[in-house]
């Protein structure tokens, strides 16, 4: 019955596709393009990993949903090659989905895992982070780097910030961050970071993006990645630093300085403290090796 429905849908116009297709129907339509039955089977399983974690249809999925899914995939223990294939399949599906008019391509900025270094290798020293911020010549980008690090934001959360999400608290302030499924969290910012927002705002209204492009629209995630990469190169960091490395640095540095793990969990928006505890294992404060004589 499903195949009959898909065949009928294929004969209709693109506007009708967006109204008549279910998530599974769109997936099956995409899979029909794969000639090999084994490939179709693997890709169906890959898309199943996504759909079983979502509480919405694929048509309603947004970039943050995919970013959170990629994080969950990385934490699942799935082999890196399988992670990469799954995310590649998702990107292929959403390109196809936009082409047929089912939904927009929300996976355009989804990065595929490369031979990713271990978490411990992705935690840059605090001195390097400080150099990245201090050597940034553009005011907006300097604030952007400081907020990514001090608030531990995901790049999609940073791009989604509006001026109404910022509130003053004494000499400092707080930002309201919108996460997956309408979940929100509040992060307090130190006075030194908060004070940098004033010259950035100008005459912007409450609904204007905090980090805007020249056109006034929110910065795209790809632009943020380029800003971070340029800052790391300027600071003389050999590794290919991404915006997410600043989030790793926030967690590790805060725990190193004695921040309670549940507080770091709440600040970063981790659903489980087990995710936050990875940073303790990545940079242990002590080892039994110190008790041995070699």
Secondary structure, DSSP 8 states (H G I E B T S, - for coil): -HHHHHHHHHTS-HHHHHHH--HHHHHHHHHTT---HHHHHHHHHHHHHHHTT-SS-GGG--HHHHHHHHHHHHHTT--HHHHHHHHHHHHHHHHHHHHTTSS--TTTT-----S---GGGG---HHHHHHHHHT--SHHHHHHHHHHHHHT--HHHHHT-BGGGEEEETTEEEEEEE-GGG-EEEEEE-HHHHTTSHHHHTT--TTSBSSB-TTSSB--HHHHHHHHHHHHHHTT--S---HHHHHHHHHHHHHHTT--HHHHHHHHT-S-HHHHHHHHHHT-S--GGGG---
